[in-house]
Amino acid sequence: MKQTINFSQFIDAFRDHNRLDNFTYDGLKALFDYLEQLEDDCGTGFELDVIALCCEFSEYDTALEAAEQQGYEELEVAGLQEAQALDYLQDHTSVITFDGGVIIQDF
C-alpha cells in the first residue's frame, strides 16, 4: 500500500527522523520537486526513506563547493568558474539546482 504525501508531510518526515539539518528549507523543496518529477518520468512511486535520501544526496552552497568535496582535482587550477563545476557535476551525477544552492546525488 502506498500513500501520496505533500511537501508538508515530506518536511514532517525529516523532522520525525531528526534530519532537518541535512538540508535547508529551500533544499528540501527542491529535492521534493525533483523526486516528484522523477516519479512522473518513471511512471512509478517511490517509498520515502529519509535516511537513504540523507545518505544519497548532499546540499552545497555552490556547485564549486560540491565539486571540491567530490574531489574534482582541476579545481586547483586558477580561474575555474561555477559553470565549469556545474558542468563537471552534471557529467557525473544527478544535480538539483535551486536559488541558494545545489544538491547532488553523491558519487
C-alpha positions as CSV (number, residue, x, y, z in Angstrom):
1,M,0.0,0.0,0.0
2,K,1.4,3.4,-1.0
3,Q,0.5,6.8,0.3
4,T,0.9,10.1,-1.6
5,I,2.5,12.8,0.5
6,N,2.6,16.5,0.1
7,F,5.6,18.8,0.8
8,S,4.4,19.5,4.4
9,Q,4.4,15.7,5.1
10,F,7.8,15.4,3.5
11,I,9.2,18.1,5.9
12,D,7.5,16.3,8.8
13,A,9.2,13.0,7.9
14,F,12.6,14.7,8.0
15,R,11.7,16.3,11.3
16,D,10.5,13.0,12.7
17,H,13.9,11.5,11.8
18,N,15.8,14.4,13.3
19,R,17.3,15.1,9.8
20,L,16.1,18.7,9.2
21,D,19.7,19.8,9.5
22,N,20.8,17.8,6.4
23,F,19.1,20.3,4.0
24,T,17.9,23.9,4.0
25,Y,14.1,24.5,3.6
26,D,14.7,25.6,0.0
27,G,16.9,22.5,-0.5
28,L,14.2,20.2,0.8
29,K,11.7,21.9,-1.5
30,A,14.0,21.4,-4.5
31,L,14.6,17.7,-3.5
32,F,10.8,17.1,-3.1
33,D,10.1,18.6,-6.5
34,Y,12.9,16.6,-8.1
35,L,11.6,13.4,-6.6
36,E,8.1,14.1,-7.7
37,Q,9.3,14.8,-11.2
38,L,11.3,11.6,-11.2
39,E,8.2,9.7,-10.2
40,D,6.3,11.2,-13.0
41,D,9.0,10.5,-15.5
42,C,9.4,6.9,-14.4
43,G,5.7,6.2,-14.0
44,T,6.2,4.7,-10.6
45,G,6.0,5.8,-7.0
46,F,8.9,5.7,-4.5
47,E,8.9,4.8,-0.9
48,L,10.0,7.7,1.3
49,D,13.2,6.7,3.1
50,V,14.6,9.8,4.8
51,I,17.8,8.2,6.0
52,A,18.5,6.9,2.5
53,L,17.9,10.4,1.0
54,C,20.3,11.9,3.5
55,C,22.9,9.3,2.6
56,E,22.4,9.6,-1.1
57,F,22.1,13.4,-1.6
58,S,24.1,16.3,-0.2
59,E,23.4,20.1,-0.4
60,Y,26.1,22.7,-1.0
61,D,26.0,26.5,-1.3
62,T,27.7,26.3,-4.8
63,A,28.5,23.9,-7.5
64,L,32.1,24.8,-7.0
65,E,32.0,23.7,-3.3
66,A,30.2,20.5,-4.3
67,A,32.8,19.7,-7.0
68,E,35.6,20.3,-4.5
69,Q,34.0,17.9,-2.0
70,Q,33.8,15.3,-4.7
71,G,37.5,15.5,-5.4
72,Y,37.5,17.4,-8.7
73,E,41.3,17.8,-8.9
74,E,41.2,20.5,-11.6
75,L,39.7,22.9,-9.1
76,E,43.2,23.9,-8.1
77,V,43.7,25.5,-11.5
78,A,43.2,29.2,-11.1
79,G,40.1,30.6,-12.8
80,L,37.7,27.6,-12.6
81,Q,34.2,29.0,-12.8
82,E,31.0,28.0,-11.2
83,A,29.6,27.0,-14.6
84,Q,32.5,24.6,-15.2
85,A,32.0,23.0,-11.8
86,L,28.3,22.6,-12.6
87,D,29.1,21.0,-15.9
88,Y,31.5,18.6,-14.2
89,L,28.9,17.6,-11.7
90,Q,26.2,17.1,-14.3
91,D,28.5,14.8,-16.3
92,H,29.0,12.6,-13.2
93,T,25.8,12.7,-11.2
94,S,22.3,14.0,-10.7
95,V,22.3,17.7,-9.9
96,I,19.4,19.7,-8.5
97,T,19.9,23.5,-8.7
98,F,17.8,26.0,-6.8
99,D,18.0,29.5,-5.7
100,G,20.5,29.4,-2.8
101,G,22.4,26.2,-3.6
102,V,22.8,22.9,-5.3
103,I,22.0,19.3,-4.3
104,I,23.9,16.5,-5.8
105,Q,23.5,12.7,-5.7
106,D,26.7,11.6,-4.1
107,F,29.1,9.6,-6.2
